[in-house]
């Protein structure tokens, strides 16, 4: 099939490369000329494990093409995906759909023959209706259907998530469009991947409901961790004890400094706004949003307490800046609340992240960025693990103790156990576990 992917951000680039790897001919379009030039040179603008090789292989085979010009390819496409950004609109919490609407208007006069237009971007309920109205207004004779096909890609594991998904959700009222998309995803039939066909509005809501539910699980276990701190229980054992219940499951029950990234913060706000607009407030989600924001700020107090009540004139070594490992994404990362919070209290910050420091330099000022973990720790008073990169999981703890002046080691991701740290000389602090 001939596929056009409009937008070469995280979702568009990963999806386009994976569809090409399925054997389809994919053209990725973006109005950012510099990005397209870089992609044509084989330079990947984001860090995602395996994506560079996947793009190179399929571009080399002629199945994956990058361009800024939609005129030559949209009319020949069987399926056109809209995969542009839908950032949070400042002040309202609602998703900003300007880019989605602009794409719909631009592609309308380019359609020739029957085409399925698919919103891959995360959009509020009813956006598919708006896209359809825009296209019909600008191309009343066009033959097309608009469908929703939300993505469920985890940064750092996106290629595997695309090729081995739990499910594929297709939202459309057209059986013809549904069959077209079933054919597009036919390679997944070998894995017996469920193709869930729903109405368009239902599919749009499934995406938001999925992310909101996962955010609720994270918020819940973080508040349980606070309770564990007070009563002397172990949050990891609590999480295991409840996670073994098949009705609950163990995923997303890891206590830490709060969720971040491009999806959960934005999508919970957008769902909350949509729910208020329809007079059906999702108060659980509203509470989790507030709880998560408090969570990030409270990590500063936790670090200060570990340092004896003050970080003034102390040097804090921060390990990990991205919102999660295996990505360079800094969006809504806990580090963006923790680092400035410590600086306001008089701390000097040294930091190291395997992939996120280029972006971090634009967001976190007056930070000394280091070459590796041990360089970061050398001469600091205390260390704080914010992101659980694999290379932080096997630190030489005796060496760490020798590098830190005050021996304070704050593990906000519970990477280590107290038994592992015992005897190293470190003053170990974790989250929701007996001290």
C-alpha positions in Angstrom: 0.0 0.0 0.0 1.0 3.6 -0.5 1.1 5.5 2.8 1.7 9.2 3.5 2.7 10.2 7.0 2.3 13.9 7.7 4.5 14.9 10.5 8.0 13.5 11.3 7.9 13.9 15.1 8.2 11.0 17.4 4.9 9.2 16.4 5.2 10.0 12.7 8.8 8.9 12.3 8.5 5.7 14.2 5.2 4.8 12.6 6.4 5.6 9.1 9.6 3.6 9.5 7.6 0.6 10.9 5.0 0.7 8.1 7.8 0.7 5.6 9.4 -2.2 7.4 6.1 -4.0 6.9 6.6 -3.7 3.2 4.5 -0.6 2.4 5.8 2.4 0.5 5.8 5.3 2.9 6.4 9.0 2.3 7.0 11.1 5.4 6.2 14.8 5.0 7.2 17.7 7.2 7.3 21.5 6.6 10.6 21.7 8.5 13.1 21.7 5.6 16.1 21.3 7.9 14.6 18.2 9.5 13.8 16.7 6.1 17.3 17.4 4.9 18.8 15.8 8.0 16.5 12.7 7.6 17.6 12.4 3.9 21.2 12.4 5.1 20.3 9.6 7.6 20.4 11.8 10.7 17.7 10.9 13.2 16.4 14.0 15.1 15.3 12.0 18.2 16.9 9.2 20.2 14.9 6.0 20.1 16.8 2.6 20.3 16.9 0.9 16.9 15.3 3.7 14.9 18.4 4.8 13.1 19.0 1.3 11.7 15.3 0.9 10.8 15.2 4.2 8.9 18.4 3.5 7.1 17.4 0.0 6.0 14.0 1.1 4.6 15.2 4.3 3.0 18.0 2.3 1.4 15.4 -0.2 0.1 13.4 2.7 -1.4 10.3 2.1 0.8 10.8 5.2 3.0 11.0 8.6 1.5 11.2 12.1 3.2 9.9 15.3 1.6 8.4 18.7 2.2 6.1 18.6 -0.8 2.7 16.9 -0.3 1.5 17.7 -3.8 3.3 14.8 -5.5 2.3 12.0 -3.2 -1.1 12.7 -1.4 -3.1 12.1 -4.5 -1.5 8.6 -5.0 -1.9 7.5 -1.4 -4.2 4.8 -0.1 -3.9 6.0 3.4 -2.8 9.5 4.7 -1.9 9.8 8.4 -2.0 13.0 10.3 0.7 12.8 12.9 1.4 16.4 13.9 1.8 17.8 17.4 -1.2 18.6 19.6 0.4 20.5 22.5 -1.5 21.7 25.5 -3.1 25.1 24.8 -1.8 27.6 27.3 -4.2 28.5 30.0 -7.0 26.0 29.1 -5.5 22.6 29.3 -7.2 21.7 26.0 -5.2 20.1 23.1 -4.2 22.7 20.5 -5.5 21.4 17.2 -4.3 24.2 14.9 -1.7 21.9 13.2 -4.3 19.1 12.7 -6.8 21.6 11.2 -4.1 23.1 9.0 -3.1 19.7 7.6 -6.7 18.8 6.8 -7.2 22.1 4.9 -3.9 21.6 3.0 -4.4 18.0 1.9 -8.1 18.4 0.9 -7.6 19.7 -2.6 -4.8 17.1 -3.2 -7.0 14.1 -2.8 -7.6 11.9 -5.9 -9.6 8.7 -5.8 -10.7 7.0 -2.6 -8.4 7.8 0.4 -8.6 7.0 4.1 -7.5 10.0 6.2 -6.3 8.8 9.6 -5.7 10.9 12.7 -2.7 9.3 14.4 -2.2 12.4 16.6 -3.7 12.2 20.1 -6.8 14.4 19.7 -9.9 15.1 21.8 -13.2 13.4 21.1 -14.9 14.9 18.0 -11.7 15.9 16.2 -12.3 13.4 13.5 -15.7 15.1 12.8 -13.9 18.5 12.5 -11.3 17.0 10.1 -14.1 15.6 8.0 -15.9 18.9 7.9 -12.8 20.8 6.9 -12.0 18.4 4.0 -15.6 18.4 2.7 -15.6 22.2 2.8 -12.4 22.5 0.7 -13.0 19.4 -1.5 -16.7 18.7 -1.7 -16.3 16.1 -4.4 -13.5 14.2 -2.8 -14.0 10.5 -2.0 -12.6 9.8 1.4 -13.3 8.5 4.9 -11.8 9.9 8.1 -10.7 7.3 10.8 -9.0 7.4 14.1 -6.0 5.1 14.8 -4.4 6.2 18.1 -0.8 5.2 18.9 0.3 3.4 22.1 4.0 3.8 21.8 6.3 3.9 24.8 9.4 6.1 24.3 12.4 3.8 24.5 10.4 0.8 23.3 8.4 2.2 20.4 9.5 -0.1 17.6 8.7 -3.2 19.6 5.4 -1.6 20.7 4.5 -0.9 17.1 5.4 -4.3 15.7 4.1 -6.3 18.7 1.2 -4.3 20.1 -1.3 -5.4 22.6 -4.0 -4.2 20.2 -4.6 -1.9 17.2 -7.6 0.5 17.7 -9.4 1.6 14.5 -12.2 4.1 14.8 -14.5 4.6 11.8 -18.1 4.3 10.7 -17.0 3.1 7.3 -16.5 -0.6 6.7 -14.5 0.2 3.6 -12.0 2.3 5.7 -11.9 -0.4 8.3 -10.9 -3.0 5.6 -8.3 -0.6 4.3 -6.7 -0.3 7.7 -7.0 -4.0 8.4 -5.0 -4.6 5.2 -2.4 -2.0 6.3 -1.9 -3.8 9.6 -2.1 -7.3 8.0 1.5 -8.2 8.9 0.4 -8.2 12.6 -2.1 -11.0 11.9 0.8 -13.4 12.3 1.1 -12.3 15.9 -2.7 -12.6 16.3 -2.9 -9.0 17.3 -6.5 -7.9 18.1 -7.8 -5.3 15.7 -10.4 -3.4 17.8 -12.8 -1.6 15.4 -15.0 1.0 17.1 -16.8 4.3 16.3 -14.4 7.2 15.6 -15.3 9.0 18.8 -14.8 5.9 20.9 -11.3 5.4 19.5 -10.4 9.0 20.2 -11.5 8.5 23.8 -9.7 5.1 24.2 -6.4 6.8 23.8 -7.0 9.4 26.5 -8.7 6.9 28.8 -5.7 4.5 28.5 -3.1 7.1 29.4 -5.2 8.6 32.2 -5.7 5.2 33.8 -1.9 4.5 33.7 -1.3 8.0 35.2 -3.8 7.1 38.0 -1.8 3.9 38.8 1.4 5.9 39.0 -0.2 8.6 41.2 -1.7 5.9 43.4 1.5 4.1 44.1 3.4 7.3 44.8 0.9 8.3 47.5 1.1 4.8 48.9 4.8 5.3 49.0 4.4 8.4 51.2 2.2 6.4 53.5 4.8 3.6 53.6 7.4 6.2 54.7 5.2 7.2 57.6 4.2 3.7 58.8 7.5 1.8 58.1 6.1 -0.4 55.3 7.9 -1.2 52.0 6.2 0.2 48.9 7.9 -2.3 46.6 6.5 -5.2 48.5 3.1 -3.5 48.6 3.3 -3.1 44.8 4.2 -6.7 44.3 1.5 -7.9 46.7 -1.2 -6.0 44.9 0.3 -6.4 41.4 0.0 -10.2 41.5 -3.7 -9.7 41.5 -4.6 -10.2 37.9 -7.3 -7.6 38.2 -4.6 -5.0 39.0 -1.4 -6.1 37.4 2.1 -5.0 38.3 2.8 -2.5 35.4 3.1 1.2 36.4 3.3 0.4 40.1 6.8 1.7 40.6 7.1 4.6 43.1 9.2 7.5 42.1 9.4 11.3 41.6 6.3 11.5 39.4 5.4 11.0 35.8 6.5 13.2 32.9 6.9 13.0 29.2 5.0 14.0 26.1 1.8 12.0 26.8 0.6 11.6 30.4 0.8 15.3 31.5 -0.8 16.5 28.2 -3.4 13.8 27.9 -4.6 14.0 31.4 -5.1 17.7 31.1 -6.9 17.3 27.8 -9.2 14.6 29.1 -10.0 16.7 32.1 -10.9 19.7 29.9 -13.1 17.6 27.6 -14.9 16.1 30.5 -15.6 19.5 32.0 -16.8 20.7 28.6 -19.4 17.9 28.5 -20.3 18.4 32.2 -19.0 15.0 33.1 -15.9 15.8 35.2 -13.3 13.1 35.8 -12.4 14.1 39.3 -10.1 11.1 39.8 -7.9 12.3 36.9 -8.1 15.9 38.2 -6.8 14.8 41.6 -3.9 12.8 40.0 -2.8 15.8 38.0 -2.6 17.9 41.1 -0.9 15.0 43.1 1.7 14.5 40.4 2.6 18.2 40.3 3.0 18.2 44.1 5.0 15.0 43.9 7.7 16.5 41.8 8.0 19.6 44.0 8.1 17.4 47.2 11.2 15.6 45.9 13.1 18.7 46.7 12.1 18.5 50.3 13.1 14.9 50.4 16.5 15.7 49.1 17.0 18.6 51.5 16.0 16.3 54.4 18.5 13.7 53.3 21.2 16.4 53.3 20.5 17.3 56.9 17.9 20.0 56.4 19.8 22.4 54.1 21.4 22.3 50.7 22.8 25.8 50.8 26.4 25.9 49.5 26.2 22.2 48.8 27.0 20.5 45.5 24.4 18.0 44.4 25.2 15.4 41.7 22.1 14.6 39.6 22.1 11.3 37.7 19.5 11.3 35.0 17.5 14.3 33.5 15.1 12.8 31.0 11.6 11.8 32.1 12.5 8.1 31.6 15.4 6.0 30.3 16.1 5.2 26.7 14.9 8.6 25.4 16.3 12.1 25.1 12.9 13.6 25.9 12.9 16.2 28.6 9.3 17.2 28.4 7.7 17.5 31.8 10.6 15.6 33.4 10.7 15.6 37.2 14.2 17.0 36.8 12.7 20.3 35.5 11.1 20.8 39.0 13.8 19.2 41.1 16.9 21.0 39.8 15.6 24.6 39.9 14.1 23.8 43.3 17.4 22.8 44.7 19.1 25.8 43.0 16.7 28.2 44.7 17.7 26.8 48.0 21.4 27.6 47.3 22.6 24.3 45.9 25.1 23.9 43.1 24.1 21.3 40.5 26.3 18.9 38.6 24.4 16.6 36.2 24.8 13.7 33.8 22.4 12.0 31.4 23.4 9.5 28.7 21.1 11.1 26.0 19.3 14.2 27.4 22.0 16.8 28.1 21.7 18.6 24.7 18.1 19.4 25.4 18.7 19.9 29.1 21.2 22.7 28.4 18.4 24.7 26.9 16.1 24.1 29.8 18.3 24.0 32.9 20.7 26.8 33.3 23.7 27.2 35.6 24.2 23.5 35.7 27.6 21.8 35.3 27.1 19.1 32.7 29.5 16.1 33.1 31.1 13.4 31.0 29.8 10.4 32.8 28.3 9.3 36.2 31.6 9.2 38.1 32.7 12.6 36.8 29.4 14.0 37.9 29.8 12.5 41.4 33.4 13.6 41.9 33.6 16.2 44.7 29.8 16.5 45.2 28.3 16.5 48.6 25.3 14.3 47.7 24.0 12.3 44.7 20.4 12.0 43.5 19.2 9.4 40.9 16.2 10.9 39.0 16.1 8.7 35.9 16.8 5.0 36.1 19.1 4.5 33.1 20.7 1.0 33.0 24.2 2.4 33.5 23.1 3.8 36.9 22.0 0.3 38.0 25.4 -1.1 38.5 27.5 1.7 40.0 30.5 0.8 42.0 29.0 2.0 45.3 32.2 2.0 47.2 33.7 4.2 44.5 30.6 6.4 44.8 31.1 6.8 48.5 34.7 7.7 48.0 33.7 10.5 45.5 31.0 12.1 47.6 32.0 14.4 50.4 28.9 13.9 52.7 28.2 10.3 51.4 24.5 11.2 50.9 22.9 9.0 48.2 19.3 9.6 47.3 17.7 7.0 45.1 14.4 8.4 43.8 13.8 5.3 41.6 14.5 2.6 44.2 17.2 1.1 41.9 19.2 -0.3 44.8 18.3 -2.2 48.0 19.5 -1.3 51.4 21.4 -4.6 51.6 23.4 -3.6 48.5 24.4 -0.3 49.9 25.1 -1.5 53.4 28.8 -1.5 54.2 29.8 1.0 51.5 29.8 4.0 53.7 26.9 5.7 51.9 23.9 7.3 53.7 21.2 5.7 51.6 17.7 7.2 51.1 15.0 5.7 48.9 11.3 6.2 48.3 8.6 4.4 50.4 10.9 1.9 52.1 12.0 1.6 55.7 14.9 3.8 56.6 
